[in-house]
Amino acid sequence: MTQTVAAKTDWKALANRVLDGEPVTKEEALAIVQADDQEILEILQGAYVLRHHYYGKKVKLNMIINAKSGLCPEDCGYCSQSVVSEAPIDKYAWLTKESILDGAQEAIRRQAGTYCIVASGRRPTDKEIDHVIEAVKEIRATTDLKICCCLGFLNQEHAEKLAAAGVHRYNHNLNTSAENYANITSTHTYEDRVDTVQKVKESGISPCSGAIFGMKESDQEAVEVAFSLRELDADSIPVNFLNPIDGTPLQGVRELNPRKCLKLLAMMRFVNPSKEIRIAGGREVNLRHLQVMGLYAANSIFVGDYLTTAGQEPVADWQMIEDLGFEIEKCAL
């Protein structure tokens, strides 16, 4: 009796089809996430066809400064800075303008092209917006750094003020699918996050929005958030992998392995082929020895530490990029 063997997807052909203007379907995206591990190299080859078409061998480096830590009234289950977190983190009000300016110089030393000013909290006050703007104007006047801000929910006035000051990009992640959102936080909604991304776009600032995988979402929900980001037309998409910090509601949740992370990165590239795909929080603890392979799908990483967790040393990131035969993108305004 002859057995019927299911035809395997030709991932490189799928990538070429995307380049010809035919977007992947949700079914095809789900097939990437659920593919057998033996297909990882072929999937990454397809993802690299897209990545190389739009970004060549360039890798963009980004650096974060945690300008205000903890003291947040939101109850996001993944976050060590939330009101429900018992994680032993540093908690402080706003850094001085001088400290933020010093951070910009550190970003340059780390060869980062984008400097990300991040602050905990639900939304910034008028005074806090003015504080950030003072620092942004001086950084823009004295460096070639691009500035990204992540300050919580924005109203239209604040978005327009940041745009006028020269903020290039604003980060506000969707984090997970609309269906899974209530399982992650109760103090705001998925629609609240979409609203801020839309206000950012209306102000003329480049929208940055991404996801955190590994928060008990289904494979279908992982695909849904990728398609939501495509619909929002986010220019930069951070792909975070849950780092289950002790003291947070999601402590001990470890659903990912390095191979699944690679498939999720590839899926995000196939769904959003022309966008900056950044391997973000949780890179080191989830991808582990396969970090380098993630750059066949992604074209951007954070260099140095994250908000309350440590990253690997910048020199290790530089070496990883060099070993691939890639090069650090030199960003100019």
C-alpha distance (Angstrom), angle and dihedral (degrees) to the residues before:
residue distance angle dihedral
M1 . . .
T2 3.80 . .
Q3 3.80 116.5 .
T4 3.79 119.5 -139.1
V5 3.79 112.3 -128.6
A6 3.79 115.9 -153.8
A7 3.77 112.3 -119.7
K8 3.78 114.2 -110.9
T9 3.77 120.3 -130.2
D10 3.79 115.4 -105.0
W11 3.80 96.9 -133.2
K12 3.80 95.0 -173.1
A13 3.79 90.3 52.7
L14 3.79 88.9 49.3
A15 3.81 89.5 53.2
N16 3.78 91.5 50.6
R17 3.78 89.6 49.8
V18 3.82 88.8 54.0
L19 3.81 89.5 51.3
D20 3.80 87.9 52.8
G21 3.80 88.3 60.0
E22 3.80 103.2 -95.9
P23 3.84 109.4 124.1
V24 3.79 120.5 -143.0
T25 3.78 117.2 -102.7
K26 3.78 125.3 -125.3
E27 3.78 88.4 -107.0
E28 3.81 91.3 55.7
A29 3.81 91.6 46.2
L30 3.80 90.5 51.3
A31 3.80 89.4 49.8
I32 3.82 88.8 58.2
V33 3.80 92.7 52.6
Q34 3.80 93.0 45.4
A35 3.80 97.8 40.7
D36 3.77 120.0 127.0
D37 3.79 113.6 -93.1
Q38 3.81 88.6 -117.6
E39 3.81 88.0 70.4
I40 3.81 95.9 55.8
L41 3.80 95.5 101.6
E42 3.80 92.2 49.3
I43 3.81 91.5 46.9
L44 3.79 90.9 50.2
Q45 3.79 90.0 48.7
G46 3.80 88.8 56.8
A47 3.80 91.9 45.8
Y48 3.81 89.6 49.7
V49 3.80 91.3 53.8
L50 3.81 86.8 61.6
R51 3.80 96.2 39.2
H52 3.80 92.6 49.7
H53 3.80 92.8 46.6
Y54 3.80 92.0 58.0
Y55 3.82 103.3 27.1
G56 3.79 109.1 17.0
K57 3.80 110.0 -156.8
K58 3.80 95.6 -33.7
V59 3.82 120.7 127.5
K60 3.78 118.6 -163.6
L61 3.81 117.4 -145.3
N62 3.81 122.5 -151.1
M63 3.80 128.9 -173.5
I64 3.82 127.9 -156.7
I65 3.78 128.7 -148.2
N66 3.79 116.0 -166.6
A67 3.80 97.4 -140.7
K68 3.82 94.8 177.1
S69 3.79 121.2 20.3
G70 3.79 130.5 -158.9
L71 3.80 121.9 -26.6
C72 3.83 90.5 106.9
P73 3.84 120.7 151.5
E74 3.82 93.8 -153.7
D75 3.81 121.0 100.2
C76 3.82 101.0 -143.8
G77 3.78 105.3 163.5
Y78 3.80 96.1 -142.2
C79 3.80 97.5 49.6
S80 3.80 126.6 95.5
Q81 3.82 89.6 -160.5
S82 3.82 96.8 58.1
V83 3.78 126.0 111.5
V84 3.81 91.2 -109.1
S85 3.81 95.5 48.9
E86 3.79 120.3 108.5
A87 3.80 93.3 -174.4
P88 3.83 113.2 134.9
I89 3.81 98.8 -118.1
D90 3.78 133.8 148.0
K91 3.80 110.9 -93.2
Y92 3.78 120.5 -161.8
A93 3.77 142.2 147.8
W94 3.78 122.2 -116.8
L95 3.77 120.5 -34.0
T96 3.79 114.6 -123.0
K97 3.78 120.0 -97.2
E98 3.81 88.2 -109.5
S99 3.82 91.2 56.6
I100 3.79 91.0 50.7
L101 3.81 89.9 49.5
D102 3.82 90.2 49.5
G103 3.81 87.6 52.8
A104 3.79 89.7 56.8
Q105 3.78 90.4 56.4
E106 3.80 89.8 49.3
A107 3.82 89.1 52.4
I108 3.80 88.8 55.5
R109 3.82 91.0 49.6
R110 3.80 88.7 53.0
Q111 3.83 90.0 51.3
A112 3.80 91.9 -116.4
G113 3.79 116.7 156.8
T114 3.80 94.8 -163.9
Y115 3.79 126.0 50.6
C116 3.80 114.3 -157.1
I117 3.82 117.5 -153.4
V118 3.80 106.6 -161.7
A119 3.80 129.8 -177.9
S120 3.79 131.6 -178.8
G121 3.79 120.7 -126.9
R122 3.78 140.7 80.3
R123 3.80 97.5 -86.5
P124 3.82 136.1 -19.9
T125 3.79 123.6 -101.8
D126 3.80 122.8 -129.9
K127 3.81 88.8 -101.5
E128 3.79 92.5 51.7
I129 3.81 92.2 49.0
D130 3.81 89.6 51.9
H131 3.83 90.2 49.1
V132 3.81 91.2 54.2
I133 3.79 92.4 44.6
E134 3.81 92.2 54.7
A135 3.79 90.3 55.0
V136 3.81 93.9 42.5
K137 3.79 93.4 53.0
E138 3.79 92.2 52.2
I139 3.81 93.1 46.2
R140 3.79 91.3 49.5
A141 3.80 91.1 48.6
T142 3.80 94.6 51.4
T143 3.83 107.0 31.0
D144 3.80 142.2 37.9
L145 3.81 92.3 -126.4
K146 3.76 120.8 131.8
I147 3.80 111.5 -132.1
C148 3.77 125.1 -136.9
C149 3.81 120.7 -176.7
C150 3.79 128.6 -160.6
L151 3.80 108.6 -176.8
G152 3.80 104.5 143.8
F153 3.78 128.8 -103.5
L154 3.80 115.6 0.8
N155 3.76 134.1 -154.3
Q156 3.80 119.0 -146.5
E157 3.80 94.5 -102.1
H158 3.79 93.0 54.9
A159 3.80 92.2 45.5
E160 3.79 91.3 52.8
K161 3.82 92.4 47.3
L162 3.79 91.2 52.7
A163 3.79 90.4 48.2
A164 3.80 91.7 50.6
A165 3.82 90.1 50.6
G166 3.80 91.1 57.3
V167 3.80 103.0 -99.3
H168 3.78 104.1 160.4
R169 3.79 100.6 -166.3
Y170 3.80 139.7 15.3
N171 3.79 123.3 -154.5
H172 3.78 122.2 -148.0
N173 3.79 113.4 151.5
L174 3.78 125.1 -147.6
N175 3.83 84.5 -150.6
T176 3.79 96.7 -168.7
S177 3.79 141.9 3.4
A178 3.79 123.0 -65.9
E179 3.81 88.6 -112.4
N180 3.81 93.7 54.4
Y181 3.78 97.7 39.0
A182 3.82 98.9 93.9
N183 3.81 88.6 56.5
I184 3.81 90.3 60.4
T185 3.81 103.9 43.5
S186 3.80 140.1 0.5
T187 3.81 102.3 -170.1
H188 3.80 95.3 76.5
T189 3.78 138.0 10.3
Y190 3.77 138.8 -116.8
E191 3.81 87.6 -112.2
D192 3.83 89.7 57.6
R193 3.79 89.1 59.4
V194 3.78 93.7 46.8
D195 3.81 89.1 50.8
T196 3.82 92.3 56.5
V197 3.82 92.5 48.6
Q198 3.79 89.3 51.7
K199 3.83 92.3 49.3
V200 3.79 89.2 50.9
K201 3.81 90.5 53.1
E202 3.81 91.9 47.5
S203 3.81 90.4 53.3
G204 3.80 91.7 55.9
I205 3.82 95.7 -109.8
S206 3.80 116.7 133.5
P207 3.83 108.4 -106.6
C208 3.80 119.3 -125.7
S209 3.80 115.4 -170.9
G210 3.76 132.9 152.0
A211 3.77 148.3 151.7
I212 3.79 143.8 -97.6
F213 3.79 112.8 -137.4
G214 3.78 124.9 -159.9
M215 3.83 97.3 50.4
K216 3.82 95.5 122.2
E217 3.80 92.2 -83.1
S218 3.79 119.4 149.0
D219 3.79 121.0 -117.6
Q220 3.79 87.6 -106.9
E221 3.81 90.6 54.5
A222 3.81 90.3 50.2
V223 3.79 88.2 55.4
E224 3.82 91.7 46.1
V225 3.81 93.3 57.7
A226 3.82 90.6 49.0
F227 3.80 89.9 54.2
S228 3.82 91.6 44.8
L229 3.81 88.7 55.8
R230 3.80 89.1 50.0
E231 3.79 89.8 51.9
L232 3.81 91.3 48.9
D233 3.82 88.4 49.7
A234 3.80 93.3 -135.1
D235 3.81 109.5 -171.1
S236 3.80 94.7 -152.2
I237 3.80 123.5 34.5
P238 3.82 118.9 -166.8
V239 3.80 111.0 -157.5
N240 3.80 107.9 -154.6
F241 3.79 125.4 -172.9
L242 3.78 115.6 -152.0
N243 3.79 114.5 -97.7
P244 3.83 97.8 -164.6
I245 3.79 99.9 -141.9
D246 3.81 116.6 -158.1
G247 3.78 110.3 -109.1
T248 3.80 95.3 34.6
P249 3.82 124.3 103.2
L250 3.81 89.6 -110.5
Q251 3.79 95.4 51.7
G252 3.78 111.8 138.6
V253 3.82 94.5 20.2
R254 3.79 105.2 133.3
E255 3.79 110.1 163.1
L256 3.80 99.6 143.0
N257 3.76 135.0 81.6
P258 3.81 127.3 -173.1
R259 3.80 93.4 -99.7
K260 3.80 93.1 52.8
C261 3.81 89.2 49.0
L262 3.81 90.4 54.6
K263 3.79 91.1 51.1
L264 3.80 91.1 49.4
L265 3.81 91.0 51.1
A266 3.79 90.8 48.9
M267 3.81 91.0 48.0
M268 3.79 90.3 52.8
R269 3.82 90.4 51.1
F270 3.80 93.0 49.2
V271 3.83 91.8 48.8
N272 3.83 94.3 43.0
P273 3.81 102.1 26.9
S274 3.81 100.5 166.9
K275 3.80 98.6 40.3
E276 3.78 130.6 100.2
I277 3.81 104.0 -99.5
R278 3.80 110.7 -163.0
I279 3.79 126.1 -166.6
A280 3.79 98.5 -138.4
G281 3.82 138.4 165.7
G282 3.79 117.8 6.1
R283 3.81 93.2 24.4
E284 3.78 96.0 128.6
V285 3.81 98.2 42.8
N286 3.82 96.8 43.0
L287 3.81 106.2 34.3
R288 3.79 92.5 33.5
H289 3.83 109.6 162.4
L290 3.82 91.0 4.8
Q291 3.82 94.5 62.2
V292 3.77 91.3 108.3
M293 3.81 92.0 56.7
G294 3.79 90.3 57.2
L295 3.79 89.3 70.3
Y296 3.79 90.7 67.7
A297 3.81 85.3 72.0
A298 3.80 102.8 24.5
N299 3.78 126.2 55.6
S300 3.80 100.3 -165.7
I301 3.82 140.6 50.7
F302 3.78 139.8 175.4
V303 3.78 113.6 -108.7
G304 3.79 119.0 -147.1
D305 3.80 127.1 0.0
Y306 3.78 129.5 -10.3
L307 3.81 126.2 -137.1
T308 3.80 100.1 -68.2
T309 3.82 102.4 -11.3
A310 3.78 131.2 71.6
G311 3.78 125.1 -109.2
Q312 3.78 125.6 -160.0
E313 3.77 121.3 -82.2
P314 3.83 115.0 -77.9
V315 3.79 90.9 -122.7
A316 3.82 88.8 61.3
D317 3.80 90.5 53.4
W318 3.79 91.8 48.0
Q319 3.82 90.3 50.2
M320 3.80 91.8 47.8
I321 3.80 90.4 54.2
E322 3.80 92.5 46.4
D323 3.80 92.4 48.2
L324 3.81 89.4 56.0
G325 3.78 91.0 53.6
F326 3.80 88.6 -115.1
E327 3.79 127.0 127.0
I328 3.79 136.7 -139.0
E329 3.77 112.9 -103.3
K330 3.78 113.1 -119.9
C331 3.78 104.2 -142.6
A332 3.76 120.1 -150.1
L333 3.79 126.1 -179.2
